[in-house]
Amino acid sequence: MSLRYALLALLTAQPMTGYDLAKAFHVSVGHVWHAPDSQIYPELKRMVRDGLLVDESVPWGEKSTKTQYSVTDEGVAAFRAWMREPIDYPSERDPAHLRAAYFEWTEPEIARRHLQEHIAQYELRRAQWQAQLDAIRRRSHPIVARRLASDTEHDPDAIVAFKVFTYEGFLDRAEGEIAWARHGLELLERLNPGA
């Protein structure tokens, strides 16, 4: 159910259309909670039904309208209540580490390929997370900039500091996964010299 709270978090910065919200989702909270557009739009409708959001038609172009969503007082209260709840950590599902535990069942070149792909994946994520972190630090990240411009309740330095803290954690995770996979490559070489 965290999709609901990820959407509320974004909408506390400012009202947005579904399209703008989906775009903002993928470049911000989408880094901590993945959801395709096919899940976002139905959840917005449920949130309106549940009184957490208000939807209204706003002009779009000369002859059309779009639906814009705003957080209600009930939505803010629900978000605050969710922030106070203990975290329910999900059970791990980690296909890379699961396969690595059984590399003896495959050829060294296949295991090596899996580890190289793991490194490439986390190098890509590291670059994406670093770009987000840099924009947050500069206060030029679009979502952070909107929040800083509209949030009169929270200290702007705290708004930035908590987002920096989160993305620094992502970078640490990426570095750890890259180091783990490189260690695996060294292990493969040691166990299968020249293979």
DOTIDO-14068 format. One record per residue: residue number from 0; y negated, z negated, x of N, C-alpha, C in turn. Coordinates in pm, 1 decimal. Layout:
BEGIN
> NUM,Y,Z,X,Y,Z,X,Y,Z,X
...
//
This chain:
BEGIN
> 0,120.0,0.0,81.6,0.0,0.0,0.0,-126.0,0.0,85.7
> 1,-114.3,9.0,217.9,-232.0,6.2,303.9,-319.9,129.6,290.2
> 2,-267.5,239.9,235.2,-351.2,357.9,213.0,-471.2,320.2,126.7
> 3,-447.0,242.8,24.3,-554.5,199.4,-65.5,-664.9,127.8,12.3
> 4,-626.2,40.9,103.3,-725.3,-37.7,175.7,-792.1,43.9,286.0
> 5,-721.4,140.5,339.6,-784.1,232.0,435.5,-892.7,313.3,365.1
> 6,-865.8,357.6,243.6,-966.3,432.2,167.0,-1084.1,342.8,129.5
> 7,-1055.0,219.9,87.8,-1163.6,126.3,57.7,-1250.5,102.3,180.5
> 8,-1186.0,88.0,297.3,-1261.9,64.9,420.1,-1361.0,178.3,443.6
> 9,-1318.0,301.1,426.5,-1407.6,414.7,446.1,-1519.4,416.5,342.7
> 10,-1483.6,389.3,218.8,-1583.2,398.0,112.5,-1682.6,283.0,113.9
> 11,-1654.2,176.2,190.0,-1754.8,70.8,201.1,-1873.9,118.2,284.0
> 12,-1857.9,227.0,359.2,-1969.5,280.4,437.3,-2065.9,358.6,349.7
> 13,-2010.8,435.5,255.4,-2094.2,514.0,164.6,-2005.9,585.8,64.0
> 14,-2061.2,624.9,-51.3,-1983.5,705.7,-145.8,-1949.3,841.0,-82.8
> 15,-1833.8,893.7,-119.5,-1790.6,1023.3,-66.3,-1712.5,1099.6,-171.4
> 16,-1714.2,1231.0,-158.5,-1628.2,1314.0,-242.0,-1486.9,1304.2,-187.1
> 17,-1390.4,1345.3,-267.1,-1252.1,1343.3,-221.1,-1233.7,1426.5,-95.4
> 18,-1297.4,1543.2,-91.8,-1285.3,1631.1,25.4,-1344.4,1563.9,149.5
> 19,-1465.5,1508.6,135.5,-1529.3,1441.8,249.4,-1450.0,1318.9,292.8
> 20,-1393.5,1249.9,196.3,-1314.0,1131.6,226.0,-1186.6,1169.0,302.4
> 21,-1120.8,1275.5,260.0,-999.8,1320.0,329.7,-1032.7,1359.8,473.7
> 22,-1143.9,1431.0,492.3,-1184.8,1469.0,628.7,-1214.8,1345.3,711.9
> 23,-1290.7,1253.0,656.4,-1326.1,1130.2,727.9,-1201.3,1049.0,758.8
> 24,-1107.6,1046.5,666.2,-983.3,971.4,684.3,-911.1,1018.2,809.5
> 25,-898.4,1148.6,824.2,-818.0,1203.6,934.3,-882.7,1184.5,1070.8
> 26,-1014.0,1165.7,1076.5,-1079.6,1144.8,1207.2,-1113.3,998.7,1234.6
> 27,-1073.9,910.4,1145.3,-1103.1,768.8,1169.2,-980.6,684.2,1137.8
> 28,-969.5,632.5,1015.9,-858.0,543.4,985.2,-723.8,614.3,990.6
> 29,-725.0,746.5,989.1,-601.4,821.8,1003.2,-531.7,795.6,1135.5
> 30,-605.1,742.5,1232.7,-544.0,707.1,1360.9,-461.8,578.1,1350.5
> 31,-489.2,499.1,1247.6,-412.5,375.3,1230.6,-325.4,376.2,1105.9
> 32,-349.3,470.5,1016.0,-267.1,479.9,896.1,-258.3,625.9,855.3
> 33,-142.8,688.4,877.5,-126.2,829.7,846.8,-102.3,849.2,697.6
> 34,-170.2,947.4,640.6,-144.3,987.4,502.4,-192.5,1131.2,484.7
> 35,-109.5,1216.9,426.4,-153.6,1353.0,398.1,-245.6,1354.8,275.9
> 36,-319.8,1464.1,260.4,-409.0,1479.5,145.5,-332.6,1462.5,13.8
> 37,-207.4,1504.0,11.9,-128.0,1495.0,-111.1,-105.6,1350.2,-155.3
> 38,-126.4,1253.8,-65.2,-119.2,1112.8,-102.9,-258.2,1055.3,-130.6
> 39,-359.5,1108.7,-62.8,-495.4,1054.2,-75.7,-551.2,1076.7,-215.4
> 40,-545.0,1199.7,-265.5,-607.7,1229.6,-394.7,-544.7,1152.1,-511.1
> 41,-412.9,1143.9,-521.5,-356.0,1062.0,-630.7,-392.5,913.5,-617.5
> 42,-400.2,865.5,-493.2,-436.0,724.2,-475.1,-579.3,698.8,-521.0
> 43,-670.2,793.0,-496.5,-808.6,778.2,-544.8,-810.7,765.6,-697.3
> 44,-731.4,847.1,-764.9,-726.0,839.7,-911.5,-670.9,704.6,-958.1
> 45,-567.8,654.5,-889.4,-512.8,522.3,-924.5,-617.3,412.7,-900.8
> 46,-693.8,425.8,-793.6,-794.5,324.7,-761.8,-905.1,324.0,-866.5
> 47,-941.2,441.0,-919.8,-1038.1,447.9,-1029.9,-978.1,379.6,-1152.3
> 48,-854.0,413.4,-1182.2,-785.1,353.0,-1297.9,-778.5,201.3,-1286.1
> 49,-759.1,152.0,-1161.9,-746.3,8.2,-1139.5,-881.9,-62.5,-1125.4
> 50,-991.1,11.4,-1137.2,-1123.6,-49.4,-1134.2,-1179.1,-75.9,-995.1
> 51,-1113.8,-23.0,-892.0,-1160.7,-45.2,-754.6,-1267.0,55.0,-714.2
> 52,-1266.3,171.4,-778.5,-1362.5,277.5,-751.8,-1421.2,328.1,-881.7
> 53,-1537.5,389.7,-869.5,-1599.0,462.5,-979.5,-1607.1,607.1,-933.7
> 54,-1571.1,699.2,-1022.5,-1586.7,840.8,-989.8,-1696.6,899.9,-1076.4
> 55,-1772.8,989.9,-1016.9,-1878.2,1057.4,-1091.9,-1890.9,1199.8,-1041.0
> 56,-1928.9,1289.2,-1130.9,-1950.7,1428.5,-1092.8,-2087.0,1440.7,-1028.0
> 57,-2089.8,1509.5,-914.1,-2215.9,1534.7,-844.0,-2227.5,1685.5,-823.1
> 58,-2351.3,1737.4,-822.3,-2368.9,1882.2,-805.0,-2310.0,1930.3,-672.9
> 59,-2255.5,2051.0,-680.1,-2202.7,2116.4,-561.3,-2229.2,2264.8,-577.7
> 60,-2318.2,2316.0,-498.2,-2359.7,2454.5,-515.0,-2447.0,2468.1,-638.1
> 61,-2464.6,2590.5,-682.5,-2553.8,2615.7,-796.6,-2489.7,2587.1,-931.0
> 62,-2359.0,2610.1,-942.1,-2297.3,2602.2,-1074.5,-2173.7,2513.3,-1079.6
> 63,-2150.9,2435.1,-977.3,-2027.5,2359.0,-972.2,-2056.0,2210.6,-946.8
> 64,-1953.8,2131.9,-962.1,-1963.7,1988.6,-932.2,-1840.8,1945.5,-852.3
> 65,-1854.4,1831.5,-787.8,-1743.4,1765.9,-717.3,-1738.8,1622.0,-765.6
> 66,-1626.6,1558.0,-746.6,-1613.5,1417.2,-781.3,-1646.0,1332.8,-658.8
> 67,-1737.9,1239.3,-678.6,-1775.0,1146.3,-571.6,-1724.2,1007.2,-609.6
> 68,-1672.8,936.2,-509.2,-1615.6,803.4,-531.8,-1702.6,697.0,-467.4
> 69,-1721.2,586.5,-538.9,-1796.1,470.9,-489.3,-1712.0,345.9,-512.8
> 70,-1726.4,249.4,-423.2,-1653.1,123.5,-436.5,-1722.8,35.3,-539.5
> 71,-1643.5,-26.0,-625.6,-1696.4,-123.1,-722.3,-1695.7,-262.1,-659.2
> 72,-1756.1,-357.0,-726.6,-1749.3,-495.9,-680.6,-1604.2,-543.2,-674.1
> 73,-1522.6,-499.3,-771.7,-1380.8,-534.0,-770.0,-1311.5,-474.5,-647.5
> 74,-1352.6,-353.6,-607.7,-1296.3,-290.4,-489.1,-1330.6,-366.9,-362.7
> 75,-1454.5,-411.3,-352.8,-1496.0,-491.5,-236.4,-1417.9,-622.5,-234.1
> 76,-1403.1,-686.2,-350.8,-1328.0,-812.0,-357.5,-1181.8,-789.9,-318.7
> 77,-1122.1,-679.4,-363.5,-983.1,-649.5,-328.5,-969.2,-625.1,-178.6
> 78,-1067.0,-557.1,-119.6,-1062.5,-530.7,23.7,-1072.3,-661.2,102.5
> 79,-1164.9,-747.5,61.7,-1178.0,-878.3,129.0,-1049.3,-960.9,115.7
> 80,-989.2,-958.2,-2.6,-865.5,-1034.4,-24.5,-753.7,-978.7,64.5
> 81,-745.4,-846.9,74.7,-642.9,-785.5,159.3,-664.0,-824.1,305.9
> 82,-788.1,-830.6,350.7,-817.3,-867.3,489.6,-770.1,-1010.0,520.0
> 83,-765.7,-1095.7,419.1,-724.9,-1235.3,440.3,-573.0,-1253.7,439.1
> 84,-500.1,-1155.1,385.4,-354.2,-1167.4,375.0,-289.3,-1159.3,513.1
> 85,-176.0,-1227.6,530.9,-103.1,-1211.1,657.0,-49.3,-1068.4,667.4
> 86,-35.4,-1020.5,788.5,15.0,-885.4,810.7,166.0,-884.7,790.7
> 87,212.8,-789.5,714.9,355.4,-769.5,693.2,400.6,-659.3,788.4
> 88,454.4,-699.9,903.5,493.2,-603.0,1004.6,618.1,-527.7,960.1
> 89,612.2,-393.9,960.4,729.9,-317.2,920.8,835.2,-319.5,1030.8
> 90,957.8,-294.2,993.3,1064.9,-280.9,1092.5,1038.0,-155.6,1175.6
> 91,1079.0,-161.3,1300.9,1055.5,-49.6,1391.3,1140.3,71.3,1354.9
> 92,1081.1,186.7,1369.8,1150.6,315.0,1364.4,1095.7,395.8,1480.4
> 93,1168.9,401.4,1587.2,1119.1,463.5,1708.7,1224.0,559.6,1763.8
> 94,1217.6,687.1,1722.4,1321.0,781.4,1762.7,1326.7,805.5,1913.8
> 95,1214.2,800.3,1982.8,1214.8,824.6,2127.5,1290.6,714.8,2201.4
> 96,1263.5,590.5,2167.2,1330.7,479.6,2234.6,1477.3,470.4,2192.2
> 97,1506.5,504.1,2067.1,1645.5,505.1,2021.9,1726.5,606.8,2102.0
> 98,1673.1,728.2,2115.2,1745.3,829.8,2192.7,1760.5,787.5,2337.6
> 99,1656.2,731.1,2394.5,1661.8,690.6,2535.7,1772.5,589.3,2559.9
> 100,1798.7,504.5,2462.0,1903.7,404.7,2477.1,2042.2,467.8,2488.0
> 101,2054.0,596.3,2450.4,2182.8,665.2,2452.0,2178.0,795.6,2531.3
> 102,2094.2,801.4,2632.3,2083.8,923.0,2713.2,2215.3,959.3,2782.8
> 103,2305.9,864.5,2796.4,2433.5,898.2,2860.1,2511.9,1000.0,2777.0
> 104,2473.5,1019.9,2651.2,2543.5,1112.6,2562.5,2491.5,1255.7,2571.6
> 105,2393.8,1279.6,2656.0,2340.0,1415.0,2667.4,2324.8,1453.4,2813.7
> 106,2296.6,1579.1,2835.7,2278.1,1629.0,2971.6,2145.2,1578.3,3027.0
> 107,2138.6,1558.3,3159.4,2014.4,1509.6,3220.8,1892.8,1597.4,3188.7
> 108,1912.6,1729.2,3180.3,1796.9,1816.1,3152.0,1743.9,1796.7,3010.0
> 109,1832.2,1762.7,2916.3,1787.7,1735.4,2778.2,1711.4,1602.8,2775.4
> 110,1766.1,1501.4,2840.9,1697.2,1371.6,2847.4,1562.0,1388.0,2914.5
> 111,1559.8,1465.7,3023.0,1434.2,1490.6,3094.5,1332.0,1559.3,3002.1
> 112,1378.9,1656.2,2925.7,1289.0,1726.6,2832.7,1231.3,1629.3,2728.9
> 113,1316.8,1541.9,2674.9,1268.3,1443.7,2576.7,1158.2,1355.9,2638.1
> 114,1179.6,1311.7,2759.1,1080.8,1224.7,2824.5,952.7,1300.7,2856.6
> 115,964.7,1425.1,2899.2,845.1,1505.2,2927.3,766.0,1531.9,2799.2
> 116,836.6,1555.3,2688.7,768.5,1573.4,2559.3,699.9,1444.1,2515.6
> 117,762.7,1332.6,2543.8,703.3,1202.0,2510.3,573.5,1182.6,2589.2
> 118,578.2,1215.5,2717.1,457.5,1205.5,2800.7,349.2,1296.6,2745.4
> 119,383.8,1421.1,2714.7,284.9,1516.4,2663.0,224.0,1467.3,2532.0
> 120,308.9,1411.9,2444.1,260.1,1360.3,2315.8,158.7,1248.3,2336.5
> 121,191.1,1155.1,2425.1,100.7,1042.0,2445.8,-19.7,1078.3,2531.3
> 122,-9.2,1180.8,2613.4,-128.1,1229.3,2684.0,-225.5,1292.5,2585.0
> 123,-172.0,1364.8,2486.9,-255.7,1422.6,2381.7,-321.4,1312.4,2299.2
> 124,-241.3,1214.8,2257.0,-298.0,1103.5,2179.8,-402.9,1028.0,2261.5
> 125,-372.8,1005.1,2389.2,-467.7,934.5,2475.8,-600.8,1008.2,2479.6
> 126,-597.3,1140.0,2493.5,-721.2,1218.3,2496.5,-795.4,1208.4,2362.8
> 127,-722.2,1215.5,2252.6,-785.7,1204.1,2120.5,-847.2,1065.9,2102.5
> 128,-771.8,963.3,2138.2,-822.1,826.9,2121.8,-939.9,800.7,2215.0
> 129,-936.8,856.4,2334.7,-1048.5,838.0,2428.1,-1174.8,903.9,2372.8
> 130,-1160.3,1022.0,2314.5,-1276.3,1090.1,2255.2,-1334.0,1007.1,2140.7
> 131,-1246.5,950.3,2057.6,-1293.7,864.3,1948.3,-1365.2,741.6,2004.5
> 132,-1305.2,680.5,2105.8,-1363.9,561.1,2166.6,-1500.9,592.3,2226.2
> 133,-1512.1,703.3,2295.8,-1640.8,741.1,2355.5,-1748.0,758.3,2248.6
> 134,-1711.8,824.8,2137.6,-1808.1,845.8,2029.1,-1845.9,713.3,1963.0
> 135,-1750.4,623.2,1949.7,-1779.9,491.7,1891.7,-1876.0,415.5,1982.6
> 136,-1848.2,415.8,2110.6,-1935.4,345.3,2205.2,-2077.2,401.4,2203.8
> 137,-2089.0,534.2,2189.7,-2221.9,597.4,2182.9,-2286.7,578.5,2045.9
> 138,-2206.0,530.7,1950.5,-2249.3,514.1,1811.4,-2278.5,648.7,1745.9
> 139,-2212.5,752.2,1796.8,-2230.8,886.7,1741.3,-2112.4,930.8,1656.4
> 140,-2007.5,850.2,1651.0,-1893.5,882.6,1564.5,-1946.7,887.6,1421.6
> 141,-1919.9,995.1,1346.6,-1984.0,1010.2,1214.9,-1960.3,894.2,1119.2
> 142,-1839.9,841.7,1113.3,-1811.2,731.5,1020.4,-1881.1,604.6,1067.1
> 143,-1876.1,577.4,1195.8,-1942.3,457.9,1249.1,-2093.6,469.4,1230.2
> 144,-2148.1,586.7,1255.8,-2292.9,606.5,1238.8,-2333.6,582.0,1093.7
> 145,-2253.2,632.6,997.6,-2282.8,608.7,855.9,-2275.5,460.6,822.3
> 146,-2172.4,396.0,875.6,-2157.3,253.2,847.6,-2275.2,175.8,905.2
> 147,-2314.8,207.8,1027.5,-2427.8,137.3,1089.5,-2556.0,158.1,1010.2
> 148,-2571.5,276.9,952.6,-2692.3,307.1,876.2,-2693.2,239.0,739.7
> 149,-2574.9,212.8,683.4,-2571.1,162.5,545.8,-2531.0,16.3,533.0
> 150,-2467.3,-41.4,633.4,-2414.2,-177.7,622.6,-2521.2,-278.1,664.7
> 151,-2574.5,-349.1,567.3,-2675.9,-451.3,596.6,-2614.5,-591.2,600.9
> 152,-2484.5,-600.1,574.2,-2417.5,-729.2,567.3,-2361.3,-775.0,701.8
> 153,-2323.3,-679.2,787.6,-2253.7,-713.3,911.4,-2336.5,-677.0,1034.2
> 154,-2316.5,-752.4,1141.0,-2383.8,-729.6,1268.2,-2341.9,-593.3,1323.7
> 155,-2435.9,-503.5,1351.7,-2400.9,-371.1,1404.2,-2318.8,-377.7,1532.7
> 156,-2349.2,-474.4,1619.6,-2271.9,-486.2,1743.3,-2127.2,-524.2,1714.3
> 157,-2104.4,-606.2,1612.2,-1967.9,-643.8,1574.6,-1894.1,-524.3,1514.9
> 158,-1962.6,-445.6,1433.0,-1901.7,-325.5,1375.0,-1848.0,-236.7,1486.6
> 159,-1929.7,-213.7,1588.0,-1889.6,-127.9,1699.9,-1782.0,-196.4,1783.8
> 160,-1801.2,-324.2,1813.9,-1708.5,-395.1,1903.8,-1566.1,-397.3,1849.0
> 161,-1548.1,-416.9,1718.7,-1412.5,-421.8,1663.4,-1345.9,-284.3,1665.3
> 162,-1424.7,-178.7,1647.9,-1366.3,-45.1,1656.7,-1332.2,-10.9,1801.0
> 163,-1416.6,-51.4,1895.1,-1386.9,-32.5,2037.4,-1258.1,-106.2,2072.4
> 164,-1246.5,-230.2,2028.6,-1127.9,-312.1,2052.6,-1001.9,-240.8,2003.7
> 165,-1008.5,-183.1,1884.0,-892.9,-114.5,1826.8,-853.1,6.6,1910.3
> 166,-950.8,89.1,1946.6,-918.1,209.5,2023.3,-878.5,176.7,2166.9
> 167,-928.6,69.7,2222.4,-879.4,27.2,2353.9,-731.6,-10.2,2345.4
> 168,-691.3,-69.6,2234.4,-550.1,-100.6,2212.1,-466.3,26.1,2203.3
> 169,-518.8,130.1,2136.2,-448.1,258.4,2131.6,-429.0,315.0,2272.0
> 170,-535.4,307.5,2352.6,-526.6,361.0,2489.2,-425.1,283.0,2571.5
> 171,-423.1,151.1,2556.1,-322.3,70.2,2625.3,-181.4,111.8,2583.1
> 172,-164.2,136.5,2453.1,-33.4,179.1,2402.2,6.6,313.4,2464.0
> 173,-87.6,407.0,2468.8,-58.6,538.2,2527.6,-19.7,524.7,2673.9
> 174,-95.0,444.8,2748.7,-63.9,425.3,2890.9,74.4,364.4,2907.9
> 175,108.5,269.2,2823.2,239.6,206.1,2830.1,352.0,304.8,2801.3
> 176,335.4,389.2,2700.3,438.3,487.2,2665.8,453.1,592.8,2775.5
> 177,342.4,634.6,2834.6,348.5,731.9,2944.4,420.0,671.0,3064.3
> 178,384.5,547.6,3097.2,448.4,480.5,3211.0,597.5,461.8,3184.7
> 179,634.8,425.7,3061.4,775.0,408.0,3025.8,852.3,538.5,3045.2
> 180,797.0,649.9,2997.7,866.0,778.3,3009.2,875.7,823.6,3154.9
> 181,771.5,798.0,3233.5,778.3,832.7,3376.3,884.6,749.6,3447.4
> 182,895.2,624.5,3410.3,1000.8,539.4,3465.7,1138.6,595.9,3428.4
> 183,1149.5,645.9,3305.0,1274.3,708.1,3261.2,1309.2,831.3,3342.7
> 184,1207.1,910.5,3377.6,1231.8,1027.8,3461.7,1282.5,985.7,3599.5
> 185,1225.6,879.5,3653.5,1272.0,828.1,3783.0,1416.3,777.8,3772.0
> 186,1448.6,711.8,3661.9,1584.1,662.0,3639.4,1683.6,777.6,3631.9
> 187,1646.6,882.1,3558.1,1733.9,999.8,3549.2,1760.1,1059.0,3687.3
> 188,1656.4,1068.5,3768.4,1671.6,1124.3,3903.7,1762.4,1035.8,3988.4
> 189,1746.4,905.5,3975.2,1829.4,814.0,4051.8,1976.4,822.3,4009.9
> 190,2000.3,832.2,3878.9,2137.6,836.7,3828.9,2201.6,974.4,3842.5
> 191,2117.2,1078.6,3847.4,2166.6,1217.0,3854.8,2089.5,1293.9,3961.1
> 192,2105.5,1257.8,4087.6,2025.4,1322.2,4192.1,2043.6,1474.0,4191.2
> 193,1932.3,1542.0,4189.7,1934.4,1687.9,4196.0,1977.3,1756.8,4068.2
> 194,2009.8,1682.6,3962.9,2057.7,1745.5,3839.1,1941.8,1793.6,3754.0
//
